[in-house]
Amino acid sequence: MDKGPQLGQLIEDGDRRRDAIHIAVAPVTAEERLAPGQHVGLVQDGNLELVGPCDRTIGIVDPFLAEAVEPGQRFWLFLYPGTITGLRHVWTHPVFATAAAAVSEKLL
């Protein structure tokens, strides 16, 4: 099976294909001022929300941000490629939300 682009590694085989990728992201809060693309990790035991510079980094600050993230601001943490152990897509659509509400109403 073709693995697709290997982010975090140089292209060494002459591959010229374009591709699309999935990147696992998590909504987090900055402990201190952080730069786009800065490597960060969880900074407080038991707190899965607060991130900053540390010895055990798990990803990078959204590299597409145009400015630094200030303390207390929320942003998308891009998790390192190949580190997640499960994957699911979560999406919403007005039709499905309406149908779910109708089912809930019938159950009451």
Secondary structure, 3 states (H helix, E strand, C coil): CCCCCCCCCCCCCCCCCCCCCCCCEEEEEECCCECCCCEEEECCCCCCCEEECCCCCCEEECCCCCCCECCCCEEEEEECCCCCCCCCCCCCCHHHHHHHHHHHHHHC
